[in-house]
Amino acid sequence: MLPLDGLKQDLTYSLRTMVKSPGFTVVALFTLVLGIGATTAIFSVVNAVLLRPLAYRDPERLVHVLANGPGDTRAGVSYESFQTWRSQNRTFTGLAAYYRNSGWSRVTIGGSVEPQSGQAGFVSADLFSVLGVVPLIGRVFDEAEERHHVLVAILSGKLWEQYFGGDPSALGRTIEVDGRALTIIGVMPRAFQFPAPETLLWLPITTNRYWSDRPQRDSVHTRGFYMRWSLVGRLRADATPDTALADIATLGSQLSRENPDWNMGLEMRVTALEVEIGGNARLALLALFGSASLVLLIACSNVANLMLARGAARARELAIRSALGATQGRIIRQVLSEGLVLAVSSASLAVLLAMAALRLLLRFGPMDLPRLEETRMDGPVLCFTLGLAVLATLLFAILPALQASRSNPVDAMGTGGRSFTAGPTPMQMGALLVVVEFALAVALLAGAGLLLRSLQAIERVDLGFSPDGVLTMRVRLPNGTPVNRHAAFQEIVQTRLAALPGVRFVGGVSGLFELDRAPLNSLRVIEGRVSEQDTSRPLTWTTVSGEYFRAMGIPLLAGRCFSSRDTADAPLVAIIDEAAAQRFWPNENPLGKRFKGQDARGRNDDWLTVVGVVKGARRQGLEQEPTPHVYEWSQQANSTTDWVIRTTGNPTGYASSVRAVVREAEPRAAISNLMDLRTQLDLQTATRRFRTWLLGLFAAVAIVLAAVGIYGVLSYATGRRTQEIGIRMALGAQRSGILWLILRQGLVLAAVGLVAGTTAAIALTRLISGLLFGVTPADPLTFAAVAAILLAVAVAATLLPALRATGIDPLSALRAE
């Protein structure tokens, strides 16, 4: 018989045996579909975010050039440094700059039914050539347009479709951005999302409002201080990130000698662009992929157990085949072909499960996960699924195949198909697989438990403010709005919001949360202090208006809050938080102390007097300790203000009234983030909650599979020991003794698995220490809970076979073969 004919015959026979054993087939398919489907779904995300090359020309040669400030905070380089590096470097074929501060890159886009606040990409003209991307239609701007502040714009595919319905005639037309008419010269493909997924349009670097306010000044303290840029470069063929870092370090040292203020205290880094883009998500994704892989291993162990038990039941059949001339290799091939049919069938169904899971991931997944929208079931993912099917076949079918090939035809036919010859018995191998399942389940459950404990720790942190009953809103005026109009608008909104029924307090702040801003401000001089060592450390400087502290529920610890007497003509005053008080005036009363610093208007030579101390608030994120804060009274309103409105009822019920107040005061204002403060906080933990939920789901599946595994082994073992149990009972054994006999067997397997799994899990959980908060990788409470849960699962799964054993009739058992 030809090999292909034999294989076809084996596959056909395997299909028939699966149809004749519907119970086995359904359970095995369900188990494998869960394992392969979960692993495929997570791999598709890993492939999109971490593995698939960026959609740029030769992406492996693209690098980020970043600067870290004090405390490893993200900073940036001055424009002057960028110009020098671009013209004098020896390792880049191209170097481009962009502004990565999302707060200072937001613009107001008009021309629609309602103005919207959007993210703009302020970039140098050579960014597109460095990345190797071309517009979908039109062109990109050139260096002349950048140098002369020409008002041109390149739209994203999303904005093009939203405003112009994807009409190519949009080229040459204008779009209103911050009250200025910008000529549309190009449209980028929808997939192009640099430097952030939410970028709606790209503008010349020199048209940023902080640049255009000082278009003719070249001093370091304009472009060099206010505008600090991140760089992206394309390496020469013979260059590496290390040689590029050495190159710019040499140039940086030269620049620092010429003008120390340009990049004072900055540490440069050169990182592959693809690593930088997926860096924050890398650890979490790899942890989830590892968890899904553990689920697959548990599923394979379960199916191997099923096939071992099924092989024992088919021992007589296989013995007859062997007696009729089937070789050992032929029997192994037959069993492996059954496993292959099972795995390929499971993989086909798993693809459908993975596609459904991906739809849920894209709908409910974290918005800040880079390239998530690129996730799809493409060729590499399907090849991965096929590879998983082959691997699964080897994992769960090889042991049953070897066991079946070692059966003794004479013994098998003489004992009703219950005997195997030398080597481990199916029951022994099944017990070993149960131990492996429980060990893997420990690792999964421990990881999920640690993430859950971290989430609970974050939700219990002292916020420093009271978020209940608070409505928040960000209002942005077009940048072209006159400064005096800012103050008038803010006063009108403040007065009318406070007059709304049910509103208790209203306040404004220059930034409600500063999640993406490094605290780079500092106190320059403290009155009566000779040393400036303490003053140079970074802090957060914020301007507030109205009754901000009462609206946020930030307690006043000493002194007073701002009031109407703190006018523009009055001496400058400030309120600090307890962290600033402890840092700058330890063991002193800070009230009445004076200092100089960088206030909202850049008046660094004016003294500010501390008039109050408030509790520290977590404005840099729930997982960050409160940074020392200086609050200044907003005597000159900003173009963007976050409003905080404390109400007596459900805050979301005031949303329409609040929106109407802003619309009436200024129709061109863009309103965003209109939501209650609790929702704002939930958004900060959305990614953590998502991965905790997903890992918890994997752990739950692992528990179910482990329970099924131990139940299957003990059910099989109980069936094999029917005569033994009957004899025991005939000799006087009590039913409680039989119950404990079976329970003890299950608990011993679970205990061995727990010991082995705990040892491995303590080592593995250290790999996810970067995802933990307020808990150690070897947290004893978590591991104790894991042990208790899995022991309870073992008892529950063992109880049914044990109860069945106590119901065995001794006479019937003794008569049975």
C-alpha positions in Angstrom: 0.0 0.0 0.0 1.3 3.4 -0.9 2.1 5.8 2.0 -0.5 8.3 0.9 -3.1 5.6 0.6 -2.3 4.4 4.1 -2.5 7.9 5.4 -5.9 8.4 3.7 -7.1 5.2 5.2 -5.9 6.2 8.7 -7.6 9.6 8.5 -10.9 8.1 7.2 -10.8 5.5 10.0 -10.1 8.3 12.6 -13.1 10.3 11.4 -15.3 7.2 11.8 -14.1 6.5 15.3 -14.7 10.2 16.3 -18.3 9.9 15.0 -18.8 6.7 16.9 -17.6 8.3 20.2 -19.5 11.6 20.3 -19.0 12.1 24.1 -15.2 11.9 23.8 -15.2 13.9 20.6 -17.3 16.8 21.9 -15.3 17.1 25.2 -11.9 16.9 23.4 -13.0 19.4 20.7 -14.3 21.8 23.3 -11.1 21.6 25.4 -8.8 22.1 22.4 -10.9 24.9 20.9 -10.6 26.8 24.1 -6.9 26.4 24.3 -6.0 27.0 20.6 -8.6 29.8 20.2 -7.4 31.8 23.2 -3.8 31.4 22.2 -4.5 32.4 18.6 -6.5 35.5 19.7 -3.8 36.8 21.9 -1.1 36.0 19.4 -2.9 38.0 16.7 -2.6 41.0 19.0 1.0 40.3 19.8 1.7 40.0 16.1 0.0 43.3 15.3 1.6 45.3 18.2 5.1 43.7 18.6 5.9 41.5 15.6 4.5 42.9 12.4 6.9 45.4 10.8 5.8 49.0 11.0 4.2 50.3 7.8 7.3 52.4 6.9 10.1 51.9 4.5 12.9 49.7 6.0 11.4 50.1 9.5 14.3 48.3 11.1 16.5 51.3 10.4 14.2 53.8 12.2 15.1 54.9 15.7 13.7 57.2 18.4 16.1 59.8 19.8 14.7 60.7 23.2 15.9 62.7 26.2 15.3 61.9 29.8 15.2 64.6 32.4 15.7 64.5 36.2 14.1 61.4 37.8 14.0 59.5 34.4 11.2 61.8 33.2 10.5 62.3 29.5 11.9 65.7 28.4 13.0 66.6 24.9 15.7 68.4 23.0 15.9 72.0 22.0 15.2 72.9 18.4 18.7 74.4 18.2 20.2 71.0 19.1 18.0 69.3 16.6 19.2 71.6 13.8 22.8 71.0 14.8 22.4 67.2 14.9 20.5 67.1 11.7 23.3 69.0 9.8 26.4 67.6 11.5 25.6 64.0 12.4 27.5 61.1 10.7 25.1 58.2 11.5 21.7 59.3 10.1 20.5 59.6 6.5 17.7 61.7 7.9 16.6 63.2 11.2 13.2 64.7 11.9 11.6 66.4 14.9 8.0 66.3 16.3 6.3 67.5 19.4 5.1 64.7 21.7 3.4 66.7 24.4 -0.3 65.9 23.8 -1.5 69.0 25.9 0.5 71.6 23.9 -0.3 69.8 20.6 -4.1 70.0 20.9 -6.0 72.3 18.5 -9.5 73.4 18.0 -10.9 72.3 14.7 -13.9 74.3 13.4 -16.1 74.2 10.4 -18.4 71.3 11.6 -21.7 71.4 13.4 -19.7 71.7 16.7 -16.1 72.6 17.1 -13.9 69.7 18.3 -10.6 69.5 20.2 -8.2 67.3 18.4 -4.6 66.1 18.5 -2.3 67.7 15.9 1.1 66.5 14.8 3.5 69.4 14.8 6.4 68.0 12.8 9.4 69.0 10.8 9.0 68.8 7.0 11.4 65.9 6.7 9.4 63.6 9.0 7.6 61.9 6.1 10.7 61.2 4.1 12.5 59.9 7.1 9.7 57.5 7.8 9.3 56.6 4.2 5.6 57.3 3.8 3.7 59.1 1.1 0.3 60.7 1.1 -2.8 59.0 -0.1 -3.5 62.0 -2.2 -1.7 65.4 -2.5 1.8 66.1 -1.1 3.6 66.9 2.1 4.9 70.3 3.1 8.6 71.3 2.4 11.3 73.0 4.4 10.5 76.4 2.9 6.9 76.2 4.2 8.2 75.1 7.6 10.7 77.9 7.7 8.2 80.6 6.8 5.3 79.4 9.0 3.1 78.7 6.0 -0.4 77.7 7.1 -0.8 74.3 5.4 -2.2 71.1 6.7 -2.1 67.4 5.9 -5.2 65.6 7.0 -5.5 62.1 8.5 -7.7 59.6 6.6 -10.2 59.8 9.5 -10.5 63.6 9.5 -10.7 63.6 5.7 -13.7 61.3 5.8 -15.3 63.1 8.7 -15.1 66.6 7.2 -15.0 66.0 3.5 -16.6 62.5 3.1 -13.4 61.3 1.4 -13.7 63.7 -1.5 -10.4 64.2 -3.4 -11.5 67.8 -4.2 -10.7 68.6 -0.6 -7.1 69.4 -1.8 -6.7 73.1 -2.0 -9.6 73.9 0.2 -9.2 75.2 3.8 -10.0 73.9 7.2 -10.3 76.1 10.3 -7.7 75.2 13.0 -7.5 77.5 16.1 -9.4 80.2 14.2 -6.9 80.1 11.3 -7.7 78.9 7.8 -5.2 76.2 6.8 -4.8 75.1 3.2 -5.2 71.3 2.8 -2.3 70.0 0.7 -2.5 66.3 1.4 -4.2 63.3 3.0 -2.4 60.5 4.7 -3.6 56.9 4.7 -5.8 56.0 7.6 -3.2 53.5 8.9 -0.6 56.3 9.3 -0.9 57.4 13.0 2.4 58.9 13.9 3.2 60.0 16.6 0.0 58.9 18.3 -3.2 57.0 17.2 -5.4 60.0 17.9 -3.5 62.4 15.6 -6.0 64.0 13.2 -3.7 66.3 11.1 -0.1 67.3 10.6 1.2 70.9 10.6 4.6 72.5 10.1 6.6 72.6 13.3 6.8 76.4 13.3 3.0 76.9 13.3 2.6 75.7 16.9 1.2 78.5 19.0 4.1 78.5 21.4 6.4 79.0 18.5 4.4 81.5 16.5 4.0 83.7 19.5 7.8 84.4 19.2 8.5 83.9 15.5 11.4 86.3 15.3 13.3 85.4 18.5 16.0 82.8 18.5 17.0 82.9 22.1 17.3 79.6 24.0 14.5 80.5 26.4 11.9 80.6 23.6 12.3 77.6 21.3 14.9 76.0 23.6 12.8 76.1 26.7 9.1 76.2 25.7 9.5 73.8 22.7 11.4 70.7 23.5 11.2 68.1 20.8 11.5 64.4 20.3 13.4 63.1 17.3 13.0 60.2 14.9 15.9 59.2 12.6 16.8 56.8 9.8 20.2 55.1 10.4 22.8 54.7 7.7 23.3 51.2 6.5 26.5 50.8 8.6 25.2 52.5 11.8 23.6 51.1 14.9 21.7 52.7 17.8 24.8 52.6 19.9 27.0 54.4 17.3 24.2 56.9 16.8 24.0 57.6 20.5 27.8 58.1 20.6 27.5 60.4 17.7 24.9 62.7 19.2 26.6 62.5 22.6 29.7 64.0 21.0 27.7 66.7 19.3 25.7 67.3 22.5 28.9 67.8 24.6 30.0 70.4 22.0 26.7 72.2 22.2 26.7 72.2 26.0 30.1 73.8 26.1 28.9 76.5 23.7 25.6 77.0 25.6 25.0 75.0 28.7 21.3 75.9 28.9 20.3 74.1 25.7 20.3 70.5 27.0 21.3 70.9 30.7 20.8 67.8 32.7 19.4 65.6 29.9 20.4 62.0 29.2 19.9 60.9 25.6 18.6 57.5 24.5 18.5 55.9 21.0 15.9 53.2 20.7 14.5 51.2 17.8 11.2 52.9 16.8 9.2 49.6 16.9 10.4 48.9 20.4 9.5 52.4 21.5 6.0 52.3 20.1 5.1 48.9 21.6 7.3 49.3 24.7 4.7 50.1 27.3 2.5 47.2 26.2 5.2 44.6 25.6 5.3 43.2 29.1 1.5 43.0 29.5 1.0 41.4 26.1 3.8 38.8 26.6 2.3 38.0 30.0 -1.2 37.4 28.4 0.3 35.4 25.6 2.2 33.2 28.1 -1.0 32.8 30.1 -2.9 31.7 27.0 -0.1 29.2 26.2 -0.4 27.7 29.7 -4.2 27.3 29.0 -3.3 25.4 25.8 -0.9 23.2 27.7 -3.5 22.3 30.2 -6.0 21.6 27.4 -3.5 19.3 25.8 -2.9 17.5 29.1 -6.7 17.0 29.4 -7.0 15.6 26.0 -4.0 13.4 26.5 -5.8 12.0 29.6 -9.0 11.4 27.6 -7.0 9.6 24.8 -5.1 7.5 27.4 -8.4 6.4 28.9 -9.9 5.8 25.5 -6.8 3.8 24.5 -7.2 1.6 27.5 -10.8 0.9 26.5 -9.6 0.1 22.9 -6.8 -2.1 24.0 -8.5 -5.3 22.7 -9.1 -3.6 19.3 -5.5 -2.5 19.0 -4.3 -6.0 20.2 -6.3 -7.6 17.4 -4.8 -5.2 14.9 -1.4 -6.1 16.2 -2.2 -9.9 16.0 -3.3 -9.4 12.4 0.1 -8.0 11.5 0.0 -4.3 12.3 3.5 -3.1 13.2 4.3 -0.9 16.2 4.9 2.0 13.8 1.6 1.4 12.1 -0.3 1.5 15.4 1.5 4.7 16.5 0.6 6.3 13.1 -3.0 5.4 13.6 -3.2 7.0 17.0 -1.3 10.0 15.9 -3.6 10.4 12.9 -6.6 10.4 15.2 -4.9 13.1 17.2 -4.2 15.1 14.0 -7.8 14.9 12.9 -8.9 16.1 16.3 -6.3 18.9 16.4 -7.0 20.2 12.9 -10.8 20.1 13.5 -10.2 22.0 16.8 -8.0 24.5 15.0 -10.7 25.2 12.4 -13.2 25.9 15.1 -10.6 27.8 17.1 -10.2 30.3 14.3 -13.9 31.1 14.5 -13.6 31.5 18.3 -10.5 33.7 17.8 -12.3 35.9 15.3 -15.2 36.4 17.7 -12.7 37.2 20.5 -10.9 39.7 18.4 -14.1 41.6 17.7 -14.6 41.8 21.5 -10.9 42.9 22.0 -11.3 45.6 19.4 -14.5 46.9 20.9 -13.6 46.7 24.6 -9.8 46.6 24.5 -7.8 49.5 25.9 -7.7 52.6 23.7 -4.0 53.3 24.5 -2.8 50.0 23.1 -0.7 50.9 20.0 -1.6 49.4 16.7 -4.5 47.4 18.2 -6.7 48.4 15.2 -4.2 46.6 13.0 -5.1 43.2 14.6 -6.5 40.7 12.1 -6.6 37.1 11.2 -3.9 37.2 8.5 -1.6 34.7 6.9 1.0 34.6 9.8 -1.7 34.2 12.4 -3.4 31.3 10.4 0.0 29.7 10.0 0.5 30.1 13.8 -2.8 28.4 14.4 -1.9 25.5 12.1 1.4 25.2 13.9 -0.4 25.1 17.2 -2.6 22.2 15.8 0.5 20.2 14.9 2.2 21.0 18.3 -1.0 20.1 20.1 -1.0 16.8 18.3 2.5 16.0 19.5 1.6 17.1 23.0 -1.5 15.2 23.6 -1.3 12.2 21.2 2.3 11.0 21.5 1.9 9.4 25.0 -1.3 7.5 24.1 0.3 6.4 20.8 3.4 5.1 22.5 1.3 3.4 25.2 -0.9 1.7 22.6 2.1 0.5 20.7 3.5 -1.3 23.7 0.3 -3.3 24.5 0.7 -7.1 24.6 -1.9 -8.7 22.3 -2.2 -11.9 24.5 -2.7 -10.0 27.7 -5.0 -7.4 26.2 -7.3 -10.0 24.7 -7.2 -12.2 27.8 -8.2 -9.5 30.3 -10.9 -7.8 28.4 -8.7 -5.0 27.2 -7.6 -3.8 30.5 -4.0 -4.6 30.6 -0.9 -3.0 29.2 2.6 -4.4 29.4 5.8 -2.9 30.7 6.0 0.8 31.3 3.8 3.3 33.0 0.1 2.4 33.0 -2.5 4.8 31.6 -3.6 5.6 35.1 0.0 6.5 36.2 0.5 8.7 33.2 -2.9 10.3 33.7 -2.0 11.1 37.3 1.2 12.7 36.1 -0.7 14.8 33.6 -3.1 15.9 36.4 -0.1 17.0 38.5 1.1 19.0 35.5 -2.3 20.6 35.0 -2.5 21.7 38.6 1.0 23.1 38.5 0.2 25.2 35.4 -3.1 26.3 37.0 -1.2 27.5 40.0 1.0 29.8 37.8 -2.1 31.2 36.0 -4.1 31.7 39.1 -1.2 33.3 41.0 -0.7 35.8 38.1 -4.4 36.6 38.0 -4.5 37.0 41.8 -1.5 39.3 41.9 -3.0 41.5 39.2 -6.3 41.5 41.0 -4.6 42.5 44.2 -2.8 45.2 42.4 -6.0 46.6 41.0 -7.6 46.6 44.4 -4.5 48.4 45.8 -4.8 51.1 43.2 -8.6 51.5 43.9 -7.8 51.9 47.6 -5.1 54.6 47.2 -5.7 57.9 48.9 -6.6 60.2 46.0 -6.2 63.4 48.0 -9.6 64.6 46.7 -13.2 63.5 46.7 -14.4 62.3 43.2 -18.1 61.6 44.0 -20.7 64.0 42.7 -18.2 65.9 40.4 -18.7 66.7 36.7 -15.6 67.5 34.6 -15.3 69.3 31.3 -12.4 70.5 29.1 -13.1 73.8 27.2 -10.7 75.0 24.6 -10.9 78.3 22.8 -9.3 78.7 19.4 -5.7 79.9 19.7 -6.4 83.0 17.8 -8.8 84.3 20.4 -7.6 87.6 22.0 -6.2 87.2 25.5 -8.7 89.6 27.0 -11.4 87.5 25.6 -10.0 84.5 27.5 -10.5 86.2 30.8 -14.0 87.5 30.0 -15.1 84.0 28.8 -13.8 82.3 31.9 -15.5 84.8 34.2 -18.8 84.3 32.3 -18.6 80.5 32.4 -17.6 80.6 36.1 -20.5 82.8 37.1 -23.2 81.0 35.0 -22.1 77.5 36.0 -22.2 78.5 39.7 -25.7 79.8 39.2 -27.1 76.5 37.9 -29.5 74.8 40.4 -27.8 72.0 42.2 -24.3 73.2 41.6 -22.3 73.7 44.8 -18.8 74.7 43.7 -17.1 75.5 40.4 -13.4 75.8 39.7 -11.0 75.8 36.8 -7.5 74.2 36.5 -4.9 74.4 33.7 -4.8 70.6 33.6 -7.1 68.3 35.6 -4.7 65.3 35.3 -1.2 65.5 33.9 -0.6 61.9 32.9 1.7 62.6 30.0 3.6 65.6 31.4 6.9 65.3 33.1 7.1 67.5 36.3 10.0 69.6 35.1 9.3 72.9 36.9 11.3 74.0 39.9 11.8 76.7 42.5 14.6 79.0 41.4 15.1 80.8 44.7 13.8 80.4 48.2 14.0 83.6 50.4 16.7 83.3 53.0 18.1 80.1 51.5 21.7 80.0 50.3 21.8 76.5 48.8 19.6 75.8 45.8 20.1 72.0 46.0 16.5 71.3 47.0 15.0 73.9 44.7 16.3 72.3 41.5 14.2 69.1 42.0 11.1 68.9 39.7 7.6 69.8 40.8 4.3 70.4 39.2 3.1 74.0 38.7 -0.6 74.5 38.1 -2.9 77.5 37.8 -6.4 77.4 39.2 -9.5 79.6 39.3 -12.8 79.9 41.1 -13.4 77.4 44.0 -11.2 74.7 42.5 -10.1 73.1 45.8 -13.7 73.0 47.2 -15.0 71.6 43.9 -12.3 68.9 43.9 -12.7 68.2 47.6 -9.0 68.8 48.3 -8.7 69.6 52.0 -7.1 72.9 53.1 -4.6 71.9 55.8 -3.3 75.4 56.7 -3.7 79.0 55.7 -6.4 80.1 53.2 -7.6 79.5 49.7 -7.4 82.0 46.9 -10.0 84.7 46.9 -11.2 87.7 44.9 -8.6 89.9 46.6 -5.8 88.1 44.8 -6.1 90.4 41.8 -3.5 91.1 39.1 -2.4 94.2 41.0 -2.0 92.4 44.3 1.2 90.7 45.4 1.6 87.2 43.9 0.5 84.4 46.1 0.7 80.6 45.9 -0.8 77.6 47.6 1.4 74.5 48.0 0.7 70.9 48.9 2.0 69.0 51.8 4.7 67.3 49.7 6.1 70.7 48.6 5.9 72.0 52.2 7.9 69.0 53.4 10.5 69.2 50.6 11.2 73.0 50.7 10.4 73.9 54.3 10.9 70.7 56.4 10.0 71.3 60.1 9.0 74.8 59.4 5.7 76.7 58.9 5.6 77.5 55.2 2.9 80.1 55.5 4.3 83.5 54.6 7.5 82.1 53.0 8.5 83.6 49.7 10.1 82.0 46.6 10.7 82.7 43.0 9.9 80.2 40.3 8.4 79.7 36.9 4.8 80.8 37.1 2.2 80.6 34.4 3.3 83.9 32.9 7.0 83.2 32.9 7.6 86.0 35.5 10.5 84.2 37.1 11.8 87.3 38.9 8.7 88.0 41.0 8.3 86.8 44.6 5.4 84.6 45.4 4.1 84.2 49.0 2.8 81.0 50.4 -0.7 81.6 51.8 -2.1 78.0 52.1 -1.2 74.4 52.3 -3.5 71.7 50.8 -3.4 67.9 50.8 -1.4 66.2 48.0 -3.5 65.0 45.1 -2.7 62.2 42.6 -2.8 64.3 39.5 0.0 62.4 37.7 -2.0 59.2 37.8 -3.3 56.8 40.4 -0.1 54.7 40.4 2.2 57.7 41.0 2.9 59.2 44.4 1.7 62.9 44.5 4.4 65.1 43.0 5.1 68.3 45.0 2.7 71.0 43.7 2.6 74.7 43.5 -0.8 76.2 42.7 -1.1 79.7 41.4 -4.2 81.9 41.1 -5.2 82.2 37.4 -5.0 86.0 36.9 -4.6 85.5 33.2 -6.9 82.8 31.7 -5.6 80.0 29.5 -7.0 79.0 26.1 -7.7 75.6 27.6 -9.3 75.1 31.0 -10.5 72.0 32.7 -13.7 72.8 34.7 -14.6 70.9 37.9 -18.2 71.2 39.0 -19.4 69.7 42.3 -23.1 69.0 42.3 -25.8 67.9 44.8 -27.1 65.0 42.6 -26.0 62.8 39.8 -23.3 64.8 38.0 -24.1 63.4 34.5 -27.6 64.9 34.8 -26.1 68.4 34.6 -24.1 67.7 31.3 -26.7 69.3 28.9 -27.0 72.4 31.1 -23.3 72.8 31.4 -22.8 72.4 27.6 -25.5 75.0 27.0 -23.7 77.5 29.2 -20.4 77.2 27.3 -22.1 77.3 23.9 -24.0 80.5 24.8 -20.8 82.1 26.0 -18.6 81.1 23.0 -20.0 79.1 20.1 -16.4 78.5 18.8 -15.3 76.7 22.0 -14.5 73.0 21.7 -15.9 70.9 24.5 -14.4 67.5 25.4 -14.1 65.2 28.4 -17.6 66.0 29.6 -18.0 63.2 32.1 -18.1 62.6 35.9 -14.8 62.5 37.7 -15.3 58.8 38.6 -15.4 58.0 34.9 -12.1 59.9 34.4 -10.5 57.8 37.1 -11.9 54.6 35.6 -10.3 55.5 32.3 -6.9 55.7 34.0 -7.3 52.1 35.2 -9.0 50.7 32.0 -6.0 49.0 30.6 -5.1 47.4 33.9 -8.7 46.3 34.5 -8.8 44.8 31.0 -5.6 42.7 31.3 -6.7 41.6 34.9 -10.0 40.5 33.6 -8.4 38.7 30.6 -5.9 36.9 32.8 -8.6 36.1 35.3 -10.6 34.5 32.4 -7.7 32.3 31.5 -7.2 31.3 35.1 -10.9 30.4 35.3 -10.6 28.2 32.2 -7.5 26.6 33.7 -9.5 25.8 36.9 -12.3 24.2 35.0 -9.9 22.2 32.9 -7.9 21.1 35.9 -11.2 20.0 37.6 -12.2 18.0 34.5 -8.7 16.4 34.4 -8.7 15.2 37.9 -12.3 14.1 37.6 -11.5 12.1 34.5 -8.5 10.4 36.0 -10.3 9.4 39.2 -13.4 8.3 37.3 -11.2 6.0 35.1 -9.3 4.8 38.2 -12.5 4.1 40.1 -13.8 2.1 37.2 -10.6 0.1 37.0 -10.8 -0.7 40.7 -14.4 -1.9 40.8 -13.5 -5.4 41.8 -11.0 -4.2 44.4 -13.5 -1.9 46.0 -16.1 -4.7 45.9 -13.7 -7.0 47.7 -12.9 -4.3 50.3 -16.6 -3.8 51.0 -17.2 -7.5 51.2 -14.5 -7.8 53.8 -16.1 -5.1 55.9 -14.8 -1.8 54.6 -17.0 1.1 55.6 -18.4 3.5 52.9 -16.6 6.4 54.7 -13.4 4.5 54.3 -14.0 4.0 50.5 -14.9 7.7 50.2 -11.7 8.7 51.9 -9.7 6.3 49.8 -10.7 8.0 46.6 -10.6 11.5 48.0 -7.1 11.0 49.3 -5.9 9.9 45.9 -7.3 13.1 44.3 -5.9 15.3 47.1 -2.5 13.8 46.8 -2.4 14.6 43.1 -3.6 18.1 43.7 -1.1 18.6 46.6 1.9 17.5 44.5 0.8 19.8 41.7 0.4 22.7 44.1 3.9 22.3 45.6 5.5 22.0 42.1 3.3 24.8 40.7 4.0 27.2 43.6 7.7 26.8 43.3 7.6 27.6 39.6 5.0 30.3 40.0 7.1 32.3 42.5 9.8 32.4 39.9 7.5 33.2 37.0 5.6 36.0 38.8 8.8 37.9 39.1 8.7 38.4 35.4 5.5 40.4 35.7 6.7 42.5 38.7 6.5 45.6 36.4 2.7 45.1 36.2 2.2 44.9 39.9 1.3 47.7 42.3 1.3 47.5 46.1 2.0 43.8 46.2 5.1 41.6 45.9 5.5 38.8 43.3 5.6 36.2 46.2 2.7 37.7 48.1 1.8 35.0 50.7 -1.9 35.9 50.8 -2.3 35.5 47.1 -0.5 32.1 47.1 -2.5 30.9 50.1 -5.8 31.8 48.3 -4.6 30.0 45.2 -3.9 26.9 47.2 -7.2 27.0 48.9 -9.1 27.5 45.6 -7.3 24.6 43.9 -7.7 22.3 46.8 -11.4 23.1 46.9 -11.6 22.4 43.2 -9.8 19.1 43.7 -12.2 18.0 46.4 -15.2 19.0 44.4 -13.9 17.2 41.3 -13.0 14.1 43.3 -16.2 13.9 45.3 -18.4 12.5 42.5 -16.1 9.5 41.6 -15.7 8.9 45.3 -19.5 8.9 46.0 -19.9 6.6 42.9 -17.4 4.2 44.5 -19.3 4.1 47.8 -22.4 3.0 45.8 -20.7 -0.1 44.3 -22.6 -3.4 45.1 -20.0 -6.0 46.3 -21.8 -8.9 44.7 -22.2 -7.3 41.4 -18.5 -6.2 41.5 -17.3 -9.7 42.3 -19.4 -11.2 39.4 -18.0 -8.6 36.9 -15.0 -9.5 34.8 
